[in-house]
Amino acid sequence: MAHRILSDDYCSLEKSLKNDMPFSVSAYYIVTQLIKGSLTNRSVWVDSWPTYSVVVVSDNQHKNAGLQRVCCFCRDLKNTLALDTVLQHVAKLLSNTLLLFGLRSGVLDQLLSYRSAAYRVSNDAVVMHMPKENIRQISIPEGFMVTTLKQEHVETVVQEWPYSGTFSDCKEWICDMMKQFPSVCIENEHGKPIAWVLQQDYGYIGMLHFVPEYRRAKLGSAVTMLLMEKLHKEGNYICSSITVENKTSIAFHERTKFNYVDDFKIGFVVYPSEESSQNQI
């Protein structure tokens, strides 16, 4: 069964999800943003209420995109059948294929065994957390200006993000995140963005980029620390996910004093509805 959570119950759900941290970080972050009003047009589904084992947050209507992003939490491997049931309900309502975020690798392995048409879009990612005591101030070299990502930066961010080709609505998605969530951008003396990072809608900081010629200025560390200061003041759990093959990024996070979260890797899975899977046969 799939049960839709009404907005009156968001606060109760938020408190429960907080107890499941860090594994519930994506669902927890989105529910907190729904409560604040930073996010709208979302539906929250569970397998049962008031007790639950599965949470799925989706768009509340169909979008003309090849994939619709869905944030998920599944408490345990034994709950994956319940997760599959809720996801099939959501996929049918949206009449679209889903892209799942936030699930642990073991849960995804089990889920993939149920749906032969589902598949991972990338290698899984390690999850790293920034404790508040490791956040430090970094001085910005003279001649650079700290600002936030703006709409005129969208094309540049899309162009530099290596996974932009995965989403037909990537430009719209990034544009919405820039409007709704904290970001930090550093511009050079000509007003050109040369380093940036933003909080993503599923609770992880990401899309970090800096122009290679400015590597020695340590602008990647600067924008990351500045963003984490913002997030810490808002009371957020600060974390990042890095695909296991991205050794450069993993080394950067280690130098920046992120800590690995034990037994927590996440994956990203394309998940067709049962109906669309049958149509492909």
Secondary structure, 3 states (H helix, E strand, C coil): CCEEECHHHHHHHHHHHHHCCCCCHHHHHHHHHHHHCCCCCEEEEECCCCCCCEEEEEECCCCCCCCEEEEEEECCHHHHHHHHHHHHHHHHHHCCCEEEECCEHHHHHHHHHHCCCCEECCCCEEEEECCHHHCCCCCCCCCCEEECCCHHHHHHHHHHCCCHHHCCCHHHHHHHHHHHCCEEEEECCCCCEEEEEEECCCCCEEEEEECHHHHHHCHHHHHHHHHHHHHHHCCCCCEEEEECCCHHHHHHHHHCCCEEEEEEEECCEEECCHHHHHHHC
